[in-house]
Amino acid sequence: MSTTASLLGTLQLREIVTTTLRLPQEIARQSIEKQISMVEAKFDVEKAVVSDRGTGISNRRQAEYKDDIQAIEIAKSQVTSAESTLVHWKSNLNKHAKA
């Protein structure tokens, strides 16, 4: 991925980026230009480009990036689970407070 548009065009990466940057899923309703602007305001995709052509990035380094992406996906899953648990607890607390 070398541009923000190509990053947003990949569903899995879009989800990771928007979650990591805490952007609402509703940004998908905005124009692509607005979405790019919102992402680039928080993250410089060009600085994160991973390519072995002409950059000299080793296979080991690329593997490390892949490991980092997997770790981010795991963290995202854990955050989503924690948020769901908090919503559940909040709902239960509200029910008990009304009783």
C-alpha positions as CSV (number, residue, x, y, z in Angstrom):
1,M,0.0,0.0,0.0
2,S,1.5,3.2,-1.1
3,T,-1.4,5.6,-0.9
4,T,-4.2,6.4,1.5
5,A,-6.7,5.6,-1.2
6,S,-5.3,2.1,-1.8
7,L,-5.3,1.5,2.0
8,L,-8.9,2.5,2.3
9,G,-9.8,0.4,-0.7
10,T,-8.8,-2.8,1.1
11,L,-11.6,-3.8,3.6
12,Q,-9.3,-5.4,6.2
13,L,-6.8,-2.6,6.2
14,R,-9.6,0.0,6.2
15,E,-11.0,-1.6,9.3
16,I,-7.7,-1.7,11.1
17,V,-6.8,1.9,10.2
18,T,-10.2,3.4,11.1
19,T,-10.3,1.4,14.4
20,T,-6.7,2.2,15.3
21,L,-7.2,5.9,14.5
22,R,-10.5,5.8,16.3
23,L,-12.4,7.0,13.3
24,P,-16.1,6.1,13.2
25,Q,-17.3,3.5,10.7
26,E,-19.7,6.1,9.3
27,I,-16.8,7.9,7.5
28,A,-17.5,5.3,4.8
29,R,-20.5,7.5,3.9
30,Q,-18.2,10.5,3.2
31,S,-16.5,11.1,-0.2
32,I,-13.2,9.3,-0.7
33,E,-11.5,12.7,-0.6
34,K,-12.9,13.4,2.9
35,Q,-12.0,9.9,4.1
36,I,-8.4,10.4,2.9
37,S,-8.2,13.7,4.6
38,M,-9.5,12.3,7.9
39,V,-7.0,9.4,7.8
40,E,-4.0,11.6,6.7
41,A,-4.8,14.1,9.5
42,K,-3.8,11.3,11.9
43,F,-1.5,9.0,9.9
44,D,1.1,9.5,7.1
45,V,0.7,6.4,4.9
46,E,3.6,7.3,2.7
47,K,6.0,7.0,5.7
48,A,4.7,3.5,6.4
49,V,5.1,2.1,2.9
50,V,6.5,-1.4,2.8
51,S,8.0,-2.4,-0.5
52,D,11.1,-4.4,-1.3
53,R,11.5,-2.7,-4.7
54,G,14.1,0.0,-4.6
55,T,13.8,0.5,-0.8
56,G,16.2,-2.2,0.4
57,I,13.8,-3.4,3.1
58,S,14.8,-6.9,4.0
59,N,12.5,-10.0,4.1
60,R,13.1,-10.1,7.8
61,R,11.9,-6.6,8.2
62,Q,8.8,-7.3,6.1
63,A,8.1,-10.3,8.3
64,E,8.3,-8.1,11.3
65,Y,5.8,-5.7,9.8
66,K,3.4,-8.6,9.1
67,D,3.8,-9.7,12.7
68,D,3.0,-6.2,13.8
69,I,-0.1,-6.1,11.7
70,Q,-1.2,-9.4,13.2
71,A,-0.6,-8.0,16.7
72,I,-2.7,-5.0,15.8
73,E,-5.5,-7.2,14.6
74,I,-5.4,-9.2,17.8
75,A,-5.4,-5.9,19.9
76,K,-8.3,-4.6,17.8
77,S,-10.3,-7.8,18.6
78,Q,-9.5,-7.5,22.3
79,V,-10.6,-3.8,22.3
80,T,-13.8,-4.7,20.5
81,S,-14.5,-7.5,23.0
82,A,-13.7,-5.2,26.0
83,E,-16.0,-2.5,24.6
84,S,-18.8,-5.1,24.2
85,T,-18.3,-6.2,27.8
86,L,-18.4,-2.6,29.0
87,V,-21.7,-2.0,27.2
88,H,-23.1,-5.1,28.7
89,W,-22.1,-4.1,32.2
90,K,-23.4,-0.6,31.7
91,S,-26.7,-1.9,30.6
92,N,-26.9,-4.2,33.7
93,L,-25.9,-1.3,36.0
94,N,-28.6,0.9,34.5
95,K,-31.2,-1.9,35.0
96,H,-30.2,-2.3,38.6
97,A,-30.2,1.5,39.2
98,K,-33.8,1.8,38.0
99,A,-35.0,-1.1,40.2
